[in-house]
């Protein structure tokens, strides 16, 4: 399709936010991270005639900008968001949330690792400073909706919204948004859920946005080059305590230099010779030990969840549903039993390397796609080929 016609088509299908007001009287807040996705969303809202305010969050004090510009919420990203806003001629604000971010995200991240878990700070960020604090701020501005560049789909019926996996499932971010409440979901809008990332970049190029070819952020914003242990060492140097490594029979077969340096499923760095490759299958923070075994020992048959956020109805959990236990993982068949804010999940497909601290997200299939039913944090795992 010719680019001009293509852009016109995209604008048409994104023409309505489902708000019963004229566009010029509809005020929207766009969360602008400085990347191509949120910049395109701001441009689409402006092109469609809405009253747009862009808001960028400064979440941490970056001492050194990333050489490749592939972290979010860094200094250059704020500059990029400001430039896009100026080009679009929209109001732009910066909210300084460093203290909130340190307390809610960085400290929680460190606590989780020191407890032998593998945390997901991006979920915590969405759950706290973005969809809680920014949500409240947008409400204070009397905005009709908070609009983001996340790749998830949203369908609304009689004021009740449901979240679905995005059309571009390689970019789908529903896993990171499982903790979104129903109140927040009713207020949020996700215009990119029905298009591919390549189409987003095409729109950015057509609108001549300076971020059209900007690389996607990959690293955790406060973890330079993926070196999470350096962050923990900076804030909690006492966490690096030597301990023992055991095999599945309970025999000590080695020593480690701190459980912080290990994650479930890890193979490299164990430094123990064996006929078959050994993997980290358990991390015990209480006695500062590591348990290793062969790959089959990594298969998980059951998990327990804490801090559930349930978006689905009770009857949707009566039959088998699908779950995701990692952001890049496949959908797995499972049976879920909910007990208030906790749940037991029986996994019917073989899956390895599931770690406490990660999220388990629930999905059901309907005529529109894979609907998000909520999820919870993995609190405990039970290995298929172990007695405990």
C-alpha positions in Angstrom: 0.0 0.0 0.0 1.3 3.5 -0.9 2.6 5.2 2.2 0.2 8.2 2.2 -2.8 5.9 1.8 -1.4 3.5 4.4 -1.0 6.3 7.0 -4.5 7.5 6.3 -5.8 4.0 6.8 -4.0 3.6 10.2 -5.4 7.0 11.3 -8.9 5.9 10.4 -8.8 2.7 12.4 -7.5 4.5 15.4 -10.0 7.3 15.0 -11.9 6.7 18.2 -11.0 6.1 21.9 -14.5 5.1 22.7 -15.2 8.3 24.7 -18.6 9.9 24.2 -17.3 13.4 23.7 -16.1 15.4 20.7 -12.3 14.9 20.0 -11.4 18.6 20.6 -13.1 18.4 24.0 -11.5 15.1 24.9 -8.3 15.5 27.0 -5.8 12.7 26.9 -2.5 12.2 28.7 0.1 10.3 26.8 2.9 8.5 28.7 5.9 9.5 26.6 9.1 7.5 27.3 11.1 9.1 24.5 10.9 6.0 22.4 9.2 5.5 19.0 6.1 3.7 20.3 4.9 6.4 22.7 6.0 9.1 20.3 3.8 7.6 17.6 0.9 7.3 20.0 1.2 11.0 20.9 1.3 11.9 17.2 -1.7 9.8 16.4 -3.7 11.4 19.2 -2.7 14.9 17.9 -3.5 13.9 14.3 -6.9 12.7 15.3 -7.7 16.0 17.0 -7.6 15.2 20.7 -6.4 17.6 23.4 -3.0 16.0 24.1 -0.7 16.4 27.1 2.5 14.3 27.0 4.1 13.3 30.3 7.6 11.9 30.7 8.7 10.3 34.0 12.2 10.8 35.2 12.7 7.7 37.2 16.4 7.5 38.1 19.6 9.6 38.0 21.6 8.1 35.2 25.3 8.9 35.8 26.3 7.7 32.3 24.0 7.6 29.3 23.8 4.3 27.5 26.2 4.3 24.5 23.6 2.6 22.3 20.6 4.5 23.7 18.8 1.3 24.5 17.7 1.9 28.0 14.4 3.6 28.8 13.8 6.6 31.0 17.4 7.9 30.6 18.4 11.5 30.1 18.4 11.3 26.3 14.9 9.8 26.3 13.6 12.9 28.1 15.2 15.1 25.5 13.7 13.0 22.7 10.2 13.2 24.3 10.6 17.0 24.6 11.6 17.3 20.9 8.7 15.2 19.7 6.3 17.2 21.9 7.6 20.5 20.4 7.3 19.1 16.9 3.7 18.1 17.6 3.0 21.3 19.4 1.5 19.6 22.4 1.9 20.4 26.1 4.7 18.4 27.7 5.5 17.8 31.4 8.2 16.0 33.2 7.4 14.3 36.5 10.4 13.6 38.8 9.6 10.3 40.4 13.2 9.2 41.4 12.3 8.7 45.1 9.2 6.7 44.3 11.1 4.6 41.7 13.9 3.9 44.1 11.5 2.7 46.9 8.9 0.9 44.8 11.1 -0.6 42.0 14.8 -0.7 42.8 14.5 -1.6 46.5 11.9 -4.3 45.6 14.2 -5.6 42.9 17.1 -5.9 45.3 15.0 -7.5 48.1 13.7 -10.1 45.7 17.2 -11.1 44.5 18.5 -11.4 48.1 15.6 -13.7 48.9 16.7 -16.1 46.1 14.1 -14.9 43.5 14.3 -13.6 40.0 12.3 -10.3 39.9 10.7 -8.4 37.0 11.2 -4.7 37.7 9.3 -3.7 34.6 6.1 -5.1 36.1 6.7 -3.3 39.4 7.3 -0.1 37.4 4.0 -0.4 35.6 2.2 -1.4 38.8 3.4 1.5 40.8 4.8 4.7 39.3 3.1 4.3 35.9 -0.4 2.9 36.4 -0.8 4.0 40.0 0.9 7.4 40.3 0.7 8.6 36.7 -2.9 7.3 36.6 -3.7 9.5 39.6 -1.9 12.5 38.1 -3.8 12.1 34.8 -7.1 12.0 36.8 -6.0 15.2 38.7 -5.6 16.9 35.3 -9.2 15.9 34.5 -8.0 13.8 31.5 -10.5 11.5 29.9 -7.9 8.8 29.3 -4.3 7.8 29.9 -2.8 6.6 26.6 0.4 4.5 26.3 2.5 2.8 23.7 2.2 -0.7 25.1 1.5 -3.5 22.7 -1.6 -4.9 24.1 -5.2 -4.9 22.7 -8.2 -3.6 24.6 -11.8 -4.1 24.0 -14.5 -2.2 25.8 -18.2 -3.1 26.2 -20.6 -0.9 28.3 -17.7 0.8 30.1 -16.0 -2.5 31.0 -12.7 -3.1 29.3 -10.8 -6.4 28.7 -7.2 -6.8 27.8 -5.9 -9.1 25.1 -2.6 -10.1 23.7 -1.4 -7.8 20.9 -1.7 -8.5 17.2 2.1 -8.4 17.0 2.7 -11.3 19.4 6.5 -10.8 19.1 5.9 -7.4 20.8 3.0 -8.4 23.0 3.4 -6.8 26.5 0.4 -8.2 28.3 2.6 -10.3 30.5 4.1 -7.1 32.0 0.6 -5.6 32.6 -1.1 -8.4 34.4 -1.4 -6.4 37.6 -3.4 -3.6 35.9 -6.7 -3.2 37.9 -10.1 -3.0 36.3 -10.4 0.6 37.2 -7.1 1.4 35.5 -8.0 -0.7 32.5 -11.2 1.1 32.0 -9.3 4.4 31.9 -6.3 3.3 29.8 -6.0 3.2 26.0 -3.5 1.2 23.9 -3.6 2.4 20.3 -0.8 0.1 19.1 -2.4 -3.2 20.0 -3.7 -3.9 16.5 -0.6 -3.1 14.4 2.9 -4.5 14.0 6.0 -2.8 15.2 7.2 -2.3 11.6 4.0 -0.3 11.0 4.6 1.8 14.0 8.0 2.8 12.6 6.5 3.5 9.2 4.1 5.9 10.8 7.0 7.6 12.7 8.9 8.0 9.4 5.9 9.3 7.6 5.3 11.9 10.3 9.1 12.7 10.3 9.5 12.1 14.0 13.1 12.3 15.2 12.8 8.9 17.0 11.6 6.9 13.9 14.8 4.8 13.8 15.7 4.9 17.5 16.6 1.4 18.8 14.2 -0.2 21.2 15.2 -0.2 24.9 16.4 -3.6 26.0 18.2 -3.3 29.3 16.5 -2.7 32.6 16.8 1.1 32.9 18.8 1.1 36.2 20.9 -2.0 35.3 23.6 -1.0 32.9 24.6 -3.7 30.4 22.4 -6.2 32.2 24.9 -6.4 35.2 22.3 -6.7 37.9 24.8 -7.9 40.5 26.7 -4.6 40.3 23.5 -2.8 41.3 22.9 -5.1 44.2 26.6 -4.8 45.3 26.2 -1.0 45.2 23.2 -1.0 47.5 23.6 -4.2 49.5 27.2 -5.3 49.5 26.6 -7.6 52.5 24.4 -9.8 50.3 27.4 -11.5 48.7 27.9 -14.2 51.3 29.7 -17.5 50.3 27.7 -20.7 50.8 27.3 -24.3 49.8 26.2 -26.1 46.7 24.2 -29.4 47.0 23.1 -32.0 44.6 19.5 -33.3 44.6 20.4 -36.0 47.1 21.5 -33.4 49.6 25.3 -34.0 49.3 27.5 -31.0 49.2 29.4 -30.9 45.9 30.8 -27.4 45.9 30.7 -23.8 47.1 29.3 -20.6 45.8 30.3 -16.9 46.2 26.7 -15.6 46.9 23.2 -16.7 45.8 22.9 -13.2 44.2 25.1 -14.6 41.3 22.7 -17.4 40.4 19.3 -17.8 38.8 17.1 -20.8 38.2 18.1 -22.7 35.1 21.6 -21.3 35.1 24.2 -23.6 33.6 27.4 -21.5 33.2 29.4 -20.4 36.2 28.5 -23.3 38.5 32.1 -24.6 38.2 31.4 -28.2 39.2 32.5 -31.1 36.9 30.0 -33.8 36.2 29.2 -36.4 33.5 26.1 -34.4 32.4 25.6 -30.6 32.5 24.4 -29.3 35.8 21.8 -26.5 36.3 20.6 -24.4 39.2 17.3 -25.9 40.2 16.7 -24.4 43.6 18.0 -21.3 45.5 17.5 -21.4 49.2 17.9 -18.0 50.8 17.2 -19.2 54.3 20.4 -21.3 54.5 22.2 -19.5 51.7 22.5 -22.6 49.5 22.2 -23.7 45.9 20.8 -27.0 44.7 21.9 -28.2 41.3 20.7 -31.1 39.1 20.4 -32.3 35.5 18.0 -30.7 33.0 15.1 -33.0 33.7 15.2 -31.8 37.3 14.2 -28.3 36.1 10.7 -29.4 35.0 8.1 -27.8 37.2 4.7 -29.5 37.8 3.1 -27.1 40.2 3.5 -23.5 41.3 2.0 -21.4 44.1 1.2 -17.7 43.5 0.8 -14.7 45.8 -0.6 -11.3 45.5 -3.2 -12.2 42.8 -4.8 -9.7 40.5 -7.9 -11.3 39.0 -9.6 -9.7 36.0 -11.6 -12.7 34.9 -14.8 -14.2 36.2 -14.9 -17.3 38.5 -16.4 -19.4 35.7 -13.5 -18.7 33.4 -11.2 -20.6 35.8 -13.5 -23.7 35.9 -11.9 -25.3 32.8 -8.3 -25.5 31.7 -6.8 -22.1 30.8 -3.4 -20.9 29.4 -0.7 -19.4 31.4 2.6 -17.7 30.8 5.5 -17.9 33.3 8.0 -15.8 31.4 7.6 -12.8 29.1 9.2 -14.6 26.1 7.7 -18.0 26.9 4.9 -19.9 25.2 1.4 -20.4 26.4 1.1 -23.4 28.7 -2.0 -25.5 29.5 -2.8 -25.3 33.2 -5.4 -25.8 35.9 -5.8 -23.0 38.4 -7.4 -23.0 41.8 -7.9 -19.6 43.4 -8.0 -18.9 47.2 -8.5 -15.2 47.7 -5.1 -13.6 46.9 -3.2 -16.8 46.4 -3.5 -19.6 43.9 -2.3 -23.1 43.1 -1.4 -23.8 39.4 -1.0 -27.3 38.0 1.1 -27.1 34.8 0.1 -29.7 32.3 2.8 -29.0 29.8 6.5 -29.5 30.5 8.3 -26.3 31.3 11.7 -25.7 32.8 13.5 -23.0 34.7 10.5 -21.4 36.4 11.6 -19.1 39.2 10.0 -17.6 42.3 9.8 -13.8 41.8 8.6 -14.1 38.2 5.0 -13.6 37.2 2.4 -16.2 36.1 -0.2 -14.6 33.8 -3.6 -16.2 33.1 -5.2 -16.2 29.6 -8.4 -17.6 28.1 -9.2 -18.0 24.4 -12.3 -16.4 22.9 -13.5 -15.0 19.6 -11.3 -11.9 19.9 -8.0 -13.7 20.9 -6.1 -14.4 24.1 -7.8 -12.5 26.9 -5.9 -11.6 30.1 -7.6 -13.0 33.2 -5.0 -11.5 35.6 -2.1 -13.3 37.3 0.1 -13.4 40.3 3.7 -13.6 41.5 5.3 -17.0 41.7 6.0 -17.7 45.4 7.0 -21.4 45.3 7.7 -24.0 42.7 7.5 -27.8 42.8 9.8 -29.8 40.5 8.3 -32.7 38.6 11.2 -35.1 39.1 12.0 -34.3 42.7 10.3 -35.5 45.8 10.2 -32.0 47.3 
